[in-house]
Amino acid sequence: MVPRGQSIPTTRVIASVSAGRGRPPLHWADASYVSTELSPIATLIIMDHNSRLQRTQVAVEQRRLDVLLVSYLPNIRYLCGFSGSAGILLITARDKVLLTDGRYTEQARLEVKCAKVKIVKKAALAAAAEWLQKHPRLTRVGIEAAHMSVAEQAALAKAIGKKAKIIASSPIVESLRMIKDAREIAAIHATCNLGVELFRTLTSKLLPKITESQLAGEIEFAARKAGAEQMAFPTIIAGGERSALPHGRASAASIPTQGFVVCDFGVILAGYCSDMTRTVHVGRPQTEASSAYEAVKQAQQAALDAVKPGATAGEVDQAARKLLYNHGLGKFFSHSTGHGLGLEVHEAPKIAAAQKEVLRPGMVITIEPGVYLPGKWGIRIEDTVVVTETGCEILTPCPKDLLTL
């Protein structure tokens, strides 16, 4: 565990990602974007919301929109820093306005520095429609269709009338979020380092007869004590036959005296997620189990080796899948090889079969092949990595040789 009041050691931010031409690389602790006042475990990194908003304004104009209604909360947080549970961000060529209610008056004042905050007494969507009515020249209204219900779209259309046209925009903000800047990489790296530290707690508590839920509770309690805001997703602890469940959330089942235990967990620091899986074995593994574990380990390494700029997400997935098929285990690999990670634990790009998204420096993704034999056992090994100019760098530096407890 990290001693109270100390920072998790965070390695360098990759220069090729963090540096612009003619400028030295930004280090995660550069005073220009770091505050040390708010977190006992990891320095709080101040994000460059102004630059993000400017790039969004450019994208809005390129799509010939007069205004973009950002309603998806993770996108709002990405663009202006607001972390409340209700709000809409309106973006035009000239305006950046956050609409939220009185519960968040002080919070919005503290968090939002690059957009105008307007406290409203009605639902944010209704307030957005009212704002649009006061700006009759804004006739092409872009919405995040993937995050707005049919009922909400209908209500908005009715409220703004026929003078404006609602346009289902392509994912503007999600496209920006795929490429992390130096500040984001530093934040994710610190969060991943906390996850690695928590794995030590996990292995010290993992004993036969403790229940999966009790073990998950030990990890989650340690995470909170270490400064985590919350877990990134419900902790997966699945032992014995239950390890064959790819998403076997911690249950009342006891850790077996013999068998694999899949441990998949992540935490959130400063809004950014970590994600890591390690599979350990209680008792001495049989030859079949050891061989299968080595195959998954090799498959993960093959996928890691395939991660580089210019490669497609589908090619990375194929690298892992091909190796498992060569070991006769391909049909037991039942999910994608990975996913993007940032403000959400699952975000673009998807690392899966036939995905054409081209990897670029600054993308942060997981690599997590696994095999699952129903009624017997399952194995998964997962790391979070950042794509660099020449390949990738692992942000979850934790041993992957089979650990026998």
N, C-alpha and C positions, 0 to 999 in steps of 0.2 A: 504493500500500500504506500501511497505517497504521504509523507509526513505533512501534518497540517501546516499551512502557511507557505509551503514550498510549491514551485511550479513543476509540472511534469517536464522532463527534459524533452525538447522538441528539436529534431534534427533540421538541417538546412531546408529551405524551400528551393526547389529545383530552379536553377538560374535560367534555364531556357524557357521556363514557364513564367517566371516572375519578372524578368527584365525586359524592358523595351529596348529598341535599338539605340545605342549610344548612351544607355543608362546602366548603372550598376544594378545587380539583382537586389530586390527587396528582401530583407530578412524578416522572419516572423516577428522579431522583437524590435523592429525599427520604430523609433519614438514617434514618427510621423503618423502612424496609424494604430498605436497601441495605448491602451489605458490599463493601469495596474490597480485600479481602485475597487473593482467590483467582484473579482473571483479569487478565492484562496488557492485554487488548484491550477488554473490556466489563465494566462494573461488574456484579457478581453481585447479582441482585435476589432478595431473600428473599421467598418466596411465603407467602401466608396460608393454610396448610394447615388450621388450626383452623376457620376459617370454612367451608372446603369440607367438612370432615368433619361439621360441624354441619348444613349443608344436606343432606348425604347422609342423616344420621340422620332428619331431617324427612321426606325422600322415602321412606325405608324404612318409617316409621310410616304414612305416607299410603297406601302399598301394602299395608298390613296384614301386613307381614313381621316376623318376630321377629329375624331376622339376615340380613345380606347377605354372601355370600362374594365378595369382589372378587379375581378371579384374573388379570385382564388387566393385564399389567405397566405399560403406559402409564397405566391408570386408578389403579393403586396409587401410581405416582409422583405423579400429579396430586393425590391425596388426602393423602398423608403424606410425600412427598419421597423415598421409597426408590427407588433406581435400580439395584438389583441384578437378577440374572437369574432369581431363584427366590423365590417367596413368595406368601402369601395374606393378605389383609387382611379381618378379621372385624369387622363393624359391627353393633352393636345400639343400642337406645335409650340404653344406659349405657356400653357397652364399645367400644373401638377397639383391636384387637389385631393386630399384624403377626407372622405366623409365617414365619420364614426359618431357614436352616441356618448352621452354624458358619463357613462361608466369609465370611459377611457380619456377623459379630459387631461388629467395629469400625465398618464402614461404616454399618450400621443405627444404631448409637449416635450417629454424627455427623450422619446425615441425618434421622432421625425424631425429632421433638420433641413431636408432638401425639398419638401413639398409643403404647401399650405394646408393646415388642418382646419376643418370646419366641423364643429360639433352640431349634430342635428337631433331633433326630437322625434324623428320617425325612422322607420326601417331604412337602411342605407340605400337599398335599391330604389325606393320611393323618393328618397332625397336626391338620388342621382338623376332620376327622371325630371324632378323639379329643376335641378341645376341645368339640365339640357334645355328645358323649356325657356330658360332665361337667356340662352345662347342660340338663337334661331338659325345662325349661320352654320352650326355644326349639324350637318344633314346626313353624313355617313358615319354611323355609330358602330364601332367594332366592339364585339363582345367575345368573351372566352367561352365559346359554345360548349366545350368539353366540360366546363365547370358550372354551367348555368342550366337549371332544369327547364323543361318545356313550359311549365307554369310560370316561372320567373321571366322567361323570354316573352311570353304572351302578356304578362302584366306590364313589362317595360314598354312593349310595342303600343299597348293601349294607352299608357300614360303619356308617351311622347307624341302620339298622333301620327298623322300621315306625312307631316313635313320632313320627317327624318326616316332614314332607312337603316334597319338593323342588319349588320353584316357579321356572319359567323367567321371570325378571324382565325387564320392559322395560328399555331402556338408561338406567339412572338416571344413571350417571356421565357418559356421553357427552352427555346432555342438558345437564348442568352445564358441561361443557367447551366447548360451543358458544359460550357468552358469556364472552369474556376480560375479566379485570379489568385495572386500570391496570398492575399489575406484569407481567402476561403481555404486554400490548401493548408495554410498554417493552422487555421481553426480545426479543420478535419484531422490534421495530423495530431494535434493535441488531444482531440477526442479519441482517436484511435489508440494513442498511447495509454490513455486511461483504460480502454478496453483490455489492452495487453496486461496492464497491472492487475485488473480484476480477474484475469484468468488464473493468476497465482492464488488469489483467494479461493476461486472455484476448486482448484486441484487440492488445496489444503483441507477443504470441507467435504470433498467428494469421497464418501465412504459407503459401503454396502449398508442397507437398511434405512439410510436417510431418504426421505421422499424427494421426488423431483421438484415438487413445489417448495419444500423446505430449502433445497439447494438453490433454487432460483431466488428465494427470499434472501438468502445469505448474500448472493451477488448483488441484488438490487439494493439491499441495505448498505453494503459496502460502497456501492456507486453513489448513493445519496451522501454518505459520510464524506466521500472524496470530492463532492462538489457538483456532481451531475445534476442537471435540471430534471431529468427523468430518463427512463429507458427509451430507446428508439423504437422498440416494438416489444410485444409480449415475449419474455425469455423462453427459448426453446431448450429444454432439458429432456432428452428422451433416451431411456436406457433399455438394454435387452431387446426384446422383440419390438418395443415401441420405437427403437432407433430407426426402424424401417419406415416410419412416418416422416416424410420430408419436413412437414410443419408440425411436429409433435410437441405442442406446447406443454410446459411443465404440468404434471398431473399429481394425483395422490399416490401413484405407483412408486414403489421403493426402488432405489438403485440396486441392480442385481449383484449377486456375488460373483458372477461371471458374465462378461459380455461387453459390447460396445456401449458407449454413452455419447450421444451427439449433443454438443453444447454450442448453441448459437445465440449470441446476444449483442446488444449495442447500447450505447448511451448517447445523450445529447448534452453538449456544452456550447454555450453561446449560440444556440439554435441549430448547430450542425451535428449530424449523426455519425456514429461509427457502426461498423458491422463486421463481425468476425466469427468464424466457426472453427472449432477444433473437436475432433473425435478422439476420445481416450478409451482405453480398455481396462476393465476391472478383471483381475486374474490373468492367468497366462493364456494368450490367444492361440487358437488352433491354426494349423498351417493355412487352411483356406481363408481364414479371417485375415491373417497377416498378409497373404498374397493380395487379397482384395484391397486392403488398405494401401499397400505399395502401389497398386495400379491407380487408385484415386490420386495418390500423391503425384505420381508421374503425369497423370492427365492434367492435374492442376498446373504443374510446371510447364507442360506443353502449351497450355493456354496462356500462361504468363509470358512464355517466350514469343508467342504470336502477337502480343500487345505491342503495337508500335504505330506511329503516325502513318496514315495511308492504308492500314489494314481495315477491313470492315468488321463490324460486330459479329457477323455471321462466320467469318473466317476464324475468329477467336473461339467461338463456340465449336466449330468443326474440329479444331485442333484437339480439344479435350474429348469430344465425342468419338473421334476416330481412334484415339488411343484406347479408350475403354472398350470399343468394339473389337479391337485387336486382342484384348484380354478376355473376350467373351462376356463382357459386362455391359455392353452398350445398351441393351434393352432394359437394363435396370436404372439407367440414368433418365429420370422422368421429368426434369425441369430444365430451364434455361441455364446457361453457364454463369450469368451474372446480370448486373444492372447498374445504372448510375446511382450516385449517392451524394447527398449534400444537405440542404435544408429538409429534405425528405429522405427516408431510408430507401425508398424505391422511386427513382426518377429516371429521365432519359440520360443516356441511351440504354436500350435493352440489348443485352449480349445474348443473342439467341439465334437459332438456325434461320438462315436466309435473310437476316437483317442486313440492310445495305448501308446503314449509317457508317461513315468513315471516321475512324478514330483520329483525334487531333490533340496536340499538347494541351494540357490543362484539364482534360476530362478525368474525372474520378469515378472509377468503376469497381465492382467486386468481381472476383473470379472464384467460383464455388461449385465445381463439379461434385457429384455424389452418386452413389449406387445404393439401392434399397431393395433388399430381398425380403418380400413379405413373409412373416412368420419366423424370420431368422434374425436379421440385423440390417443396419444401415450405416453408411459412412459418408461424411461430407467434410471437406476442407475448404475454408474460405479466407481470402485476404482482400483487403481494400488496397487499390493501387492508384497512382496518378500517372497518366500518360505523359512521357517526356519527349524531347526531340529525337531520342534514339531508341526508346523502348518504354519501360515503365519503372517506377520505383514503388516498392511495397511500403505502405503506411502502417501495417500491422505486423511489426517484426516479432514474431512469436514462433518458437520451434515447431516443426511439423513432423518430426520423427514420431512414430507411434509411442505414446506414453502409456505405460502399464502401471496401474495403481493397485 
